[in-house]
């Protein structure tokens, strides 16, 4: 009887790991899409505003700071 309970617990733990890995993959996909959308928005802004290289670099640095701050909030 105990052997069956152990196998059930192992199977449940495996199912939880599968769900956790799926959630992590979804999160990575969502983060990649968000970054892609944000970079595209920055590119459009730079193009429409006819920004200089210096201005674009500063814009990218600001965006990098935004990502860094966001990452630090999660820790």
The first five atom37 places (N, CA, C, CB, O) and aatype in JSON, in Angstrom:
{
  "aatype": [20, 20, 20, 20, 20, 20, 20, 20, 20, 20, 20, 20, 20, 20, 20, 20, 20, 20, 20, 20, 20, 20, 20, 20, 20, 20, 20, 20, 20, 20, 20, 20, 20, 20, 20, 20, 20, 20, 20, 20, 20, 20, 20, 20, 20, 20, 20, 20, 20, 20, 20, 20, 20, 20, 20, 20, 20, 20, 20, 20, 20, 20, 20, 20, 20, 20, 20, 20, 20, 20, 20, 20, 20, 20, 20],
  "atom_mask": [
    [1, 1, 1, 1, 1],
    [1, 1, 1, 1, 1],
    [1, 1, 1, 1, 1],
    [1, 1, 1, 1, 1],
    [1, 1, 1, 1, 1],
    [1, 1, 1, 1, 1],
    [1, 1, 1, 1, 1],
    [1, 1, 1, 1, 1],
    [1, 1, 1, 1, 1],
    [1, 1, 1, 1, 1],
    [1, 1, 1, 1, 1],
    [1, 1, 1, 1, 1],
    [1, 1, 1, 1, 1],
    [1, 1, 1, 1, 1],
    [1, 1, 1, 1, 1],
    [1, 1, 1, 1, 1],
    [1, 1, 1, 1, 1],
    [1, 1, 1, 1, 1],
    [1, 1, 1, 1, 1],
    [1, 1, 1, 1, 1],
    [1, 1, 1, 1, 1],
    [1, 1, 1, 1, 1],
    [1, 1, 1, 1, 1],
    [1, 1, 1, 1, 1],
    [1, 1, 1, 1, 1],
    [1, 1, 1, 1, 1],
    [1, 1, 1, 1, 1],
    [1, 1, 1, 1, 1],
    [1, 1, 1, 1, 1],
    [1, 1, 1, 1, 1],
    [1, 1, 1, 1, 1],
    [1, 1, 1, 1, 1],
    [1, 1, 1, 1, 1],
    [1, 1, 1, 1, 1],
    [1, 1, 1, 1, 1],
    [1, 1, 1, 1, 1],
    [1, 1, 1, 1, 1],
    [1, 1, 1, 1, 1],
    [1, 1, 1, 1, 1],
    [1, 1, 1, 1, 1],
    [1, 1, 1, 1, 1],
    [1, 1, 1, 1, 1],
    [1, 1, 1, 1, 1],
    [1, 1, 1, 1, 1],
    [1, 1, 1, 1, 1],
    [1, 1, 1, 1, 1],
    [1, 1, 1, 1, 1],
    [1, 1, 1, 1, 1],
    [1, 1, 1, 1, 1],
    [1, 1, 1, 1, 1],
    [1, 1, 1, 1, 1],
    [1, 1, 1, 1, 1],
    [1, 1, 1, 1, 1],
    [1, 1, 1, 1, 1],
    [1, 1, 1, 1, 1],
    [1, 1, 1, 1, 1],
    [1, 1, 1, 1, 1],
    [1, 1, 1, 1, 1],
    [1, 1, 1, 1, 1],
    [1, 1, 1, 1, 1],
    [1, 1, 1, 1, 1],
    [1, 1, 1, 1, 1],
    [1, 1, 1, 1, 1],
    [1, 1, 1, 1, 1],
    [1, 1, 1, 1, 1],
    [1, 1, 1, 1, 1],
    [1, 1, 1, 1, 1],
    [1, 1, 1, 1, 1],
    [1, 1, 1, 1, 1],
    [1, 1, 1, 1, 1],
    [1, 1, 1, 1, 1],
    [1, 1, 1, 1, 1],
    [1, 1, 1, 1, 1],
    [1, 1, 1, 1, 1],
    [1, 1, 1, 1, 1]
  ],
  "atom_positions": [
    [[0.82, -1.2, 0.0], [0.0, 0.0, 0.0], [0.87, 1.26, 0.0], [-0.93, 0.0, 1.21], [0.58, 2.23, -0.7]],
    [[1.92, 1.22, 0.8], [2.8, 2.4, 0.88], [3.5, 2.62, -0.46], [3.85, 2.22, 2.01], [3.76, 3.76, -0.84]],
    [[3.81, 1.55, -1.17], [4.46, 1.64, -2.46], [3.56, 2.38, -3.46], [4.82, 0.25, -2.99], [4.04, 3.19, -4.25]],
    [[2.29, 2.09, -3.41], [1.33, 2.77, -4.29], [1.27, 4.26, -3.96], [-0.07, 2.13, -4.18], [1.23, 5.09, -4.86]],
    [[1.26, 4.58, -2.68], [1.22, 5.98, -2.26], [2.47, 6.71, -2.72], [1.08, 6.07, -0.74], [2.39, 7.86, -3.16]],
    [[3.62, 6.06, -2.62], [4.88, 6.68, -3.07], [4.84, 6.94, -4.57], [6.08, 5.78, -2.72], [5.26, 8.0, -5.03]],
    [[4.35, 5.97, -5.34], [4.27, 6.14, -6.79], [3.3, 7.26, -7.15], [3.83, 4.83, -7.47], [3.54, 8.03, -8.08]],
    [[2.21, 7.36, -6.4], [1.24, 8.43, -6.64], [1.86, 9.79, -6.35], [-0.01, 8.22, -5.78], [1.65, 10.75, -7.09]],
    [[2.62, 9.88, -5.27], [3.28, 11.15, -4.92], [4.32, 11.53, -5.96], [3.93, 11.05, -3.53], [4.45, 12.7, -6.31]],
    [[5.06, 10.55, -6.46], [6.06, 10.81, -7.5], [5.38, 11.28, -8.77], [6.92, 9.55, -7.77], [5.84, 12.22, -9.42]],
    [[4.29, 10.63, -9.14], [3.56, 11.02, -10.34], [3.0, 12.43, -10.19], [2.42, 10.02, -10.63], [3.04, 13.21, -11.14]],
    [[2.48, 12.75, -9.02], [1.95, 14.1, -8.78], [3.07, 15.13, -8.85], [1.25, 14.17, -7.41], [2.88, 16.2, -9.42]],
    [[4.22, 14.82, -8.28], [5.36, 15.73, -8.33], [5.82, 15.93, -9.77], [6.52, 15.2, -7.46], [6.15, 17.05, -10.17]],
    [[5.84, 14.86, -10.55], [6.21, 14.97, -11.96], [5.22, 15.86, -12.72], [6.27, 13.56, -12.61], [5.62, 16.66, -13.56]],
    [[3.95, 15.71, -12.42], [2.93, 16.53, -13.08], [3.12, 18.0, -12.72], [1.51, 16.07, -12.68], [2.97, 18.88, -13.57]],
    [[3.44, 18.26, -11.48], [3.68, 19.64, -11.05], [4.89, 20.21, -11.78], [3.89, 19.72, -9.52], [4.86, 21.37, -12.21]],
    [[5.94, 19.44, -11.93], [7.13, 19.9, -12.65], [6.83, 20.2, -14.11], [8.24, 18.86, -12.56], [7.32, 21.18, -14.67]],
    [[6.02, 19.36, -14.72], [5.63, 19.59, -16.12], [4.88, 20.91, -16.23], [4.76, 18.42, -16.65], [5.15, 21.72, -17.13]],
    [[3.93, 21.14, -15.34], [3.17, 22.38, -15.36], [4.05, 23.6, -15.08], [2.03, 22.32, -14.33], [3.9, 24.64, -15.71]],
    [[4.98, 23.46, -14.15], [5.9, 24.54, -13.83], [6.79, 24.88, -15.02], [6.76, 24.18, -12.62], [6.98, 26.05, -15.34]],
    [[7.31, 23.88, -15.68], [8.16, 24.1, -16.85], [7.37, 24.74, -17.99], [8.78, 22.79, -17.33], [7.89, 25.59, -18.71]],
    [[6.12, 24.33, -18.14], [5.26, 24.93, -19.16], [5.02, 26.4, -18.85], [3.93, 24.17, -19.28], [5.06, 27.24, -19.75]],
    [[4.76, 26.7, -17.59], [4.53, 28.09, -17.18], [5.78, 28.93, -17.4], [4.11, 28.16, -15.7], [5.69, 30.08, -17.84]],
    [[6.94, 28.37, -17.1], [8.2, 29.1, -17.32], [8.41, 29.39, -18.8], [9.39, 28.3, -16.76], [8.83, 30.49, -19.17]],
    [[8.13, 28.41, -19.64], [8.29, 28.6, -21.09], [7.34, 29.68, -21.59], [8.04, 27.27, -21.84], [7.72, 30.51, -22.41]],
    [[6.11, 29.67, -21.11], [5.14, 30.69, -21.48], [5.61, 32.08, -21.04], [3.77, 30.39, -20.85], [5.48, 33.05, -21.79]],
    [[6.15, 32.16, -19.84], [6.64, 33.43, -19.33], [7.79, 33.96, -20.19], [7.09, 33.29, -17.86], [7.83, 35.15, -20.51]],
    [[8.72, 33.07, -20.56], [9.84, 33.5, -21.42], [9.33, 33.99, -22.76], [10.83, 32.34, -21.63], [9.81, 34.99, -23.29]],
    [[8.34, 33.28, -23.31], [7.77, 33.67, -24.59], [7.11, 35.04, -24.48], [6.74, 32.63, -25.07], [7.3, 35.9, -25.35]],
    [[6.35, 35.26, -23.42], [5.69, 36.55, -23.21], [6.69, 37.67, -23.02], [4.76, 36.47, -22.01], [6.5, 38.77, -23.54]],
    [[7.77, 37.4, -22.28], [8.8, 38.42, -22.06], [9.49, 38.77, -23.38], [9.83, 37.94, -21.03], [9.74, 39.94, -23.65]],
    [[9.79, 37.77, -24.18], [10.45, 38.02, -25.46], [9.55, 38.85, -26.37], [10.81, 36.68, -26.15], [10.02, 39.77, -27.05]],
    [[8.26, 38.54, -26.38], [7.32, 39.31, -27.19], [7.25, 40.75, -26.69], [5.93, 38.66, -27.16], [7.22, 41.68, -27.51]],
    [[7.2, 40.95, -25.39], [7.14, 42.3, -24.83], [8.38, 43.11, -25.21], [7.0, 42.24, -23.3], [8.27, 44.29, -25.57]],
    [[9.55, 42.5, -25.14], [10.79, 43.19, -25.51], [10.77, 43.53, -27.0], [12.03, 42.33, -25.17], [11.16, 44.63, -27.4]],
    [[10.32, 42.59, -27.8], [10.25, 42.82, -29.25], [9.33, 43.99, -29.58], [9.77, 41.54, -29.96], [9.67, 44.84, -30.39]],
    [[8.17, 44.01, -28.95], [7.22, 45.1, -29.19], [7.8, 46.43, -28.75], [5.89, 44.83, -28.45], [7.66, 47.44, -29.44]],
    [[8.46, 46.43, -27.59], [9.05, 47.67, -27.07], [10.16, 48.18, -27.99], [9.6, 47.44, -25.66], [10.24, 49.38, -28.25]],
    [[11.02, 47.28, -28.47], [12.1, 47.7, -29.37], [11.55, 48.24, -30.68], [13.04, 46.52, -29.65], [12.07, 49.2, -31.24]],
    [[10.49, 47.62, -31.17], [9.87, 48.1, -32.4], [9.29, 49.5, -32.18], [8.76, 47.13, -32.87], [9.4, 50.36, -33.05]],
    [[8.68, 49.73, -31.03], [8.13, 51.05, -30.71], [9.25, 52.1, -30.65], [7.36, 51.02, -29.37], [9.08, 53.22, -31.12]],
    [[10.37, 51.73, -30.06], [11.51, 52.65, -29.99], [12.03, 52.96, -31.39], [12.64, 52.05, -29.12], [12.35, 54.11, -31.69]],
    [[12.11, 51.95, -32.23], [12.59, 52.15, -33.61], [11.65, 53.09, -34.37], [12.7, 50.79, -34.34], [12.12, 53.98, -35.08]],
    [[10.36, 52.9, -34.22], [9.39, 53.77, -34.89], [9.52, 55.2, -34.38], [7.95, 53.25, -34.68], [9.51, 56.15, -35.16]],
    [[9.64, 55.35, -33.06], [9.8, 56.67, -32.46], [11.05, 57.36, -33.0], [9.88, 56.56, -30.92], [11.02, 58.54, -33.36]],
    [[12.15, 56.63, -33.06], [13.41, 57.19, -33.54], [13.3, 57.58, -35.01], [14.56, 56.19, -33.34], [13.82, 58.62, -35.43]],
    [[12.64, 56.74, -35.79], [12.5, 57.02, -37.21], [11.61, 58.23, -37.47], [11.95, 55.79, -37.93], [11.95, 59.11, -38.26]],
    [[10.47, 58.26, -36.81], [9.53, 59.38, -37.02], [10.1, 60.7, -36.51], [8.2, 59.09, -36.32], [9.86, 61.76, -37.09]],
    [[10.86, 60.62, -35.43], [11.46, 61.83, -34.88], [12.77, 62.19, -35.53], [11.66, 61.68, -33.42], [13.39, 63.21, -35.19]],
    [[13.2, 61.36, -36.46], [14.48, 61.56, -37.14], [15.59, 61.83, -36.14], [14.38, 62.72, -38.15], [16.35, 62.79, -36.27]],
    [[15.67, 60.96, -35.14], [16.66, 61.13, -34.08], [18.07, 60.87, -34.61], [16.35, 60.2, -32.91], [18.27, 60.07, -35.52]],
    [[19.02, 61.54, -34.01], [20.42, 61.31, -34.36], [20.9, 60.04, -33.68], [21.31, 62.53, -33.96], [20.22, 59.49, -32.81]],
    [[22.06, 59.59, -34.08], [22.64, 58.38, -33.46], [22.82, 58.57, -31.96], [23.98, 58.03, -34.12], [22.57, 57.65, -31.18]],
    [[23.25, 59.74, -31.55], [23.46, 60.03, -30.13], [22.14, 59.95, -29.38], [24.1, 61.43, -29.95], [22.07, 59.39, -28.29]],
    [[21.09, 60.49, -29.97], [19.77, 60.46, -29.33], [19.24, 59.03, -29.23], [18.79, 61.34, -30.11], [18.62, 58.66, -28.23]],
    [[19.47, 58.24, -30.26], [19.02, 56.85, -30.25], [19.77, 56.06, -29.18], [19.22, 56.19, -31.64], [19.19, 55.25, -28.47]],
    [[21.07, 56.31, -29.07], [21.87, 55.62, -28.05], [21.36, 55.98, -26.66], [23.36, 56.0, -28.17], [21.23, 55.1, -25.81]],
    [[21.06, 57.23, -26.43], [20.53, 57.65, -25.13], [19.17, 57.01, -24.87], [20.42, 59.18, -25.06], [18.88, 56.59, -23.75]],
    [[18.35, 56.93, -25.88], [17.04, 56.29, -25.75], [17.19, 54.81, -25.38], [16.24, 56.43, -27.07], [16.46, 54.3, -24.53]],
    [[18.14, 54.14, -26.02], [18.39, 52.73, -25.71], [18.94, 52.56, -24.29], [19.38, 52.14, -26.73], [18.6, 51.6, -23.6]],
    [[19.79, 53.47, -23.87], [20.32, 53.41, -22.5], [19.2, 53.6, -21.47], [21.41, 54.49, -22.28], [19.16, 52.92, -20.45]],
    [[18.29, 54.52, -21.75], [17.15, 54.71, -20.86], [16.29, 53.45, -20.79], [16.3, 55.9, -21.34], [15.83, 53.05, -19.72]],
    [[16.1, 52.83, -21.92], [15.29, 51.6, -21.96], [16.0, 50.48, -21.2], [15.02, 51.17, -23.42], [15.36, 49.7, -20.49]],
    [[17.31, 50.39, -21.35], [18.08, 49.39, -20.6], [17.92, 49.62, -19.1], [19.58, 49.43, -21.0], [17.78, 48.67, -18.33]],
    [[17.94, 50.87, -18.69], [17.74, 51.2, -17.28], [16.35, 50.8, -16.81], [17.94, 52.69, -17.05], [16.19, 50.34, -15.67]],
    [[15.37, 50.96, -17.67], [14.0, 50.55, -17.33], [13.92, 49.05, -17.12], [13.03, 50.98, -18.43], [13.28, 48.58, -16.18]],
    [[14.57, 48.28, -18.0], [14.58, 46.82, -17.85], [15.32, 46.41, -16.59], [15.23, 46.17, -19.08], [14.89, 45.5, -15.88]],
    [[16.43, 47.08, -16.31], [17.2, 46.75, -15.11], [16.4, 47.01, -13.84], [18.5, 47.57, -15.08], [16.39, 46.2, -12.92]],
    [[15.71, 48.15, -13.82], [14.88, 48.48, -12.65], [13.76, 47.47, -12.48], [14.3, 49.9, -12.78], [13.43, 47.07, -11.36]],
    [[13.19, 47.06, -13.58], [12.11, 46.07, -13.54], [12.62, 44.73, -13.0], [11.5, 45.88, -14.94], [11.95, 44.06, -12.22]],
    [[13.81, 44.35, -13.43], [14.4, 43.08, -12.96], [14.72, 43.15, -11.48], [15.68, 42.75, -13.75], [14.54, 42.17, -10.77]],
    [[15.18, 44.3, -11.0], [15.52, 44.44, -9.59], [14.28, 44.41, -8.72], [16.28, 45.73, -9.36], [14.33, 43.96, -7.57]],
    [[13.16, 44.87, -9.24], [11.9, 44.82, -8.48], [11.48, 43.38, -8.23], [10.79, 45.57, -9.22], [10.81, 43.1, -7.23]],
    [[11.84, 42.49, -9.11], [11.44, 41.09, -8.99], [12.29, 40.32, -7.97], [11.54, 40.42, -10.35], [11.92, 39.22, -7.55]],
    [[13.4, 40.89, -7.57], [14.26, 40.19, -6.61], [14.09, 40.68, -5.22], [15.69, 40.32, -7.0], [14.75, 40.19, -4.3]]
  ]
}
